[in-house]
């Protein structure tokens, strides 16, 4: 029996101005084990997040991504598979659970198709981006740390952003969900020119703020493109984000929400102590590496 194990991190996307192109991975992981067995069966066992709500057949996102990866890598489906998912990343909270599942499945496919070879992170990023539709969460889940990424004409480009020493994050996770499809549906087709200009300035500053000038993070994480239009879908989260920013904390809605993410150096996050966050689970995080694959 062959056993493959992957560990994939939670991620945040956007960080305010970096809509669909900036992502970051944290020390919060799902771990999945795939046993290849001789009997022609598929068994999926899920514990933790999503255990009562995800399918347990080929439509499970890890399995479907695995099968897509095998087809891409030119390898037939194994006779039998037993997948065990130990999920800790909350679902539909803006912390990259879907990207984690897709990246995990594709990485397992790589382990089957190319045993013993180092994971081709560029290939996994490309496939995960096309599955997700954008590379922010997927790129961060594959490479770890902070990334800037974009897709154009069938190509995915990615730049790793080295974070300063001591960089931290704090996630405020509510007890309600927001589906990504719903969060995208409320976005307008056009925005005011002044808002577009302000967004371009903040987005241009964001990679610099994340690497060399963390003092710019409050301005660089400002957003006029998506968060205000989603506010009614996650009013408590949006109001918490505004309170944090009013206290000088670089905060944004994490991905499509409704989690709120605050990032920066310890002194930039000190203002969190004075901001009420009732109804939110508060979790302190540090940046983490990307997906890991082990065998045996």
C-alpha positions in Angstrom: 0.0 0.0 0.0 1.3 3.5 -0.9 0.5 6.3 1.4 0.8 10.0 0.6 0.3 12.9 3.0 -0.1 16.6 2.3 -0.3 19.5 4.6 -1.7 22.7 3.2 -2.1 26.1 4.9 -4.9 28.5 5.4 -4.6 31.7 3.3 -5.9 35.2 3.1 -6.4 37.0 -0.2 -6.7 40.7 -1.2 -5.4 42.4 2.0 -7.6 45.3 1.0 -6.3 46.8 -2.2 -4.6 43.6 -3.7 -7.9 42.3 -5.1 -7.5 38.9 -6.7 -3.7 39.2 -6.8 -2.2 39.3 -3.3 -2.3 36.3 -0.9 -0.6 35.1 2.3 -0.3 31.7 4.0 -0.5 31.2 7.7 0.3 28.5 10.3 -3.1 27.0 10.2 -3.3 23.7 8.3 -5.4 21.0 6.9 -3.7 17.6 6.7 -4.8 14.9 4.3 -3.7 11.3 3.9 -4.3 9.2 0.8 -3.8 5.5 0.8 -3.7 3.7 -2.6 -5.3 0.3 -2.1 -5.8 -2.7 -4.4 -9.5 -3.1 -3.9 -11.6 -0.9 -6.4 -13.1 1.4 -3.8 -13.2 5.1 -3.0 -13.5 5.9 0.7 -13.5 9.5 1.9 -13.3 10.2 5.7 -13.6 13.8 6.9 -13.1 15.0 10.4 -13.3 18.6 11.7 -14.5 21.5 9.5 -17.0 20.5 6.9 -17.4 16.9 8.2 -21.2 17.0 8.0 -21.5 19.0 4.8 -19.1 17.9 2.1 -19.7 15.0 -0.4 -17.9 11.8 0.1 -17.6 10.7 -3.5 -15.8 11.8 -6.7 -17.3 15.3 -6.3 -15.4 15.9 -3.1 -13.2 18.8 -4.0 -9.9 17.1 -3.1 -10.8 14.0 -5.1 -12.1 15.9 -8.2 -8.9 18.0 -8.1 -6.8 14.9 -7.7 -8.5 13.3 -10.7 -8.0 16.5 -12.8 -4.3 16.5 -11.8 -3.9 12.9 -12.8 -5.4 13.6 -16.2 -3.1 16.6 -16.7 -0.1 14.5 -15.7 -1.1 11.7 -18.0 -1.7 9.0 -15.4 -4.7 6.7 -15.0 -6.9 6.7 -11.9 -5.6 4.3 -9.2 -7.7 1.2 -8.6 -8.7 2.1 -5.0 -8.2 5.2 -2.9 -8.8 5.9 0.8 -8.7 9.7 1.6 -8.6 10.9 5.2 -9.1 14.6 5.7 -8.3 16.3 9.0 -9.8 19.8 8.4 -9.1 22.7 10.7 -9.5 25.6 8.2 -13.1 27.0 8.5 -15.3 26.8 5.4 -16.8 29.8 3.7 -15.0 32.2 6.0 -12.5 33.7 3.5 -9.5 31.7 4.7 -8.9 29.7 1.5 -10.4 26.4 2.4 -11.4 25.7 -1.3 -7.9 26.7 -2.5 -6.4 24.4 0.2 -8.6 21.5 -1.1 -7.7 22.1 -4.7 -3.9 22.4 -4.0 -4.0 19.3 -1.8 -5.7 17.3 -4.5 -3.3 18.4 -7.2 -0.3 17.8 -5.0 -1.5 14.3 -4.2 -1.9 13.8 -8.0 1.7 14.9 -8.5 2.8 12.4 -5.8 1.1 9.6 -7.6 2.3 10.6 -11.1 5.8 11.6 -10.2 6.8 9.5 -7.2 10.0 10.8 -5.5 10.2 14.0 -7.6 10.1 17.4 -5.9 6.7 19.0 -6.3 6.5 21.2 -9.4 5.1 24.3 -7.6 4.7 26.3 -10.8 2.6 23.5 -12.4 0.4 23.1 -9.3 -0.1 26.9 -9.1 -1.1 27.0 -12.8 -3.6 24.2 -12.4 -5.0 25.5 -9.1 -5.4 29.0 -10.6 -7.4 27.8 -13.5 -9.6 25.7 -11.1 -10.1 28.7 -8.7 -10.3 31.4 -11.3 -7.6 33.6 -9.7 -4.2 32.9 -8.2 -4.2 34.8 -4.8 -5.2 32.0 -2.4 -3.9 29.2 -4.6 -0.5 30.8 -5.1 -0.1 31.4 -1.4 -1.2 27.9 -0.5 1.4 26.5 -2.9 4.4 28.7 -2.2 3.7 30.0 1.3 4.5 33.4 2.7 3.1 36.4 0.9 2.7 36.5 -2.9 1.7 38.7 -5.8 0.3 36.7 -8.7 -1.7 37.2 -11.8 -3.0 35.2 -14.8 -2.9 36.3 -18.4 -3.4 34.5 -21.7 -3.1 31.0 -20.1 0.0 31.9 -18.1 0.3 32.4 -14.4 3.0 34.8 -13.0 3.9 34.8 -9.3 6.3 36.9 -7.2 7.2 36.0 -3.7 7.2 38.9 -1.3 9.7 38.5 1.6 8.0 39.7 4.8 10.0 41.6 7.4 11.1 39.7 10.6 8.4 39.7 13.2 5.5 40.0 10.8 2.2 38.7 12.3 -1.5 38.5 11.6 -4.6 38.3 13.7 -7.7 36.6 12.3 -11.2 37.5 13.6 -13.4 34.6 12.6 -17.2 35.0 12.9 -19.7 32.2 13.5 -21.5 32.9 10.2 -20.5 32.1 6.6 -20.4 34.0 3.3 -20.2 32.1 0.0 -17.7 33.4 -2.5 -20.3 33.3 -5.3 -22.6 35.6 -3.2 -19.8 38.0 -2.4 -18.8 38.3 -6.1 -22.4 38.7 -7.2 -22.8 42.0 -5.4 -19.8 43.7 -7.0 -20.5 46.5 -9.5 -19.4 46.3 -13.1 -17.9 49.8 -12.9 -16.6 52.1 -10.2 -16.0 55.8 -10.0 -12.8 57.1 -11.5 -11.7 58.6 -8.2 -12.2 55.2 -6.5 -10.2 53.5 -9.2 -7.3 55.9 -8.9 -7.3 55.6 -5.1 -7.3 51.8 -5.4 -4.5 51.8 -7.9 -2.4 53.9 -5.6 -3.0 51.6 -2.6 -2.4 48.5 -4.7 0.9 49.8 -6.1 2.0 50.5 -2.5 1.0 47.1 -1.1 4.0 45.0 -2.2 6.3 47.7 -0.9 4.4 47.9 2.4 4.6 44.1 2.9 8.3 43.9 2.3 10.3 47.1 3.0 7.9 49.7 4.3 5.5 48.1 6.8 4.7 51.7 8.1 2.7 52.1 4.9 0.4 49.1 5.6 -2.6 51.1 6.9 -2.8 53.1 3.7 -1.8 50.2 1.4 -4.6 48.0 2.7 -7.3 50.5 2.0 -9.9 49.4 -0.4 -12.7 51.0 -2.5 -13.2 48.2 -5.0 -15.0 45.4 -3.1 -15.3 45.6 0.6 -17.9 48.4 0.8 -20.1 46.6 -1.7 -20.1 43.4 0.3 -20.8 45.1 3.7 -24.5 44.1 3.8 -23.5 40.4 3.5 -21.3 40.6 6.6 -22.2 43.7 8.5 -20.6 42.7 11.9 -17.3 41.9 10.1 -17.3 45.1 8.0 -18.0 47.2 11.1 -15.2 45.4 13.0 -12.8 46.1 10.2 -13.7 49.8 10.3 -13.1 49.9 14.0 -9.7 48.3 13.7 -8.7 50.7 11.0 -9.9 53.6 13.0 -7.6 52.4 15.8 -4.6 52.5 13.3 -4.6 48.7 12.7 -4.0 47.5 9.1 -7.1 45.4 8.7 -9.2 44.1 5.8 -11.8 41.6 5.0 -10.0 38.3 4.3 -10.8 37.2 0.8 -14.5 37.1 0.2 -15.1 37.2 3.9 -16.5 37.3 6.5 -13.2 36.8 8.5 -11.4 40.0 9.3 -7.6 39.9 9.0 -5.2 42.3 10.6 -1.5 42.2 9.5 1.7 44.0 10.5 4.5 44.2 13.0 3.6 43.8 16.7 3.5 47.5 17.4 1.1 48.0 14.5 -1.3 45.3 15.9 -1.1 46.7 19.5 -4.3 48.7 18.9 -6.3 45.5 18.6 -6.5 45.4 22.4 -8.7 48.4 22.5 -11.2 47.2 19.9 -14.2 45.1 20.9 -14.6 41.9 18.9 -17.6 40.2 20.5 -18.9 37.3 18.5 -15.5 36.6 16.8 -13.0 33.9 17.5 -9.6 35.7 17.6 -6.6 33.7 16.4 -3.0 34.9 16.2 -1.1 33.7 13.3 2.4 33.9 11.7 3.2 33.4 8.0 3.9 29.8 7.0 5.3 27.8 4.2 3.3 26.3 1.3 2.0 22.8 0.7 4.1 19.9 1.8 4.0 16.4 0.4 5.4 13.3 2.2 5.3 9.6 1.4 5.2 6.5 3.5 
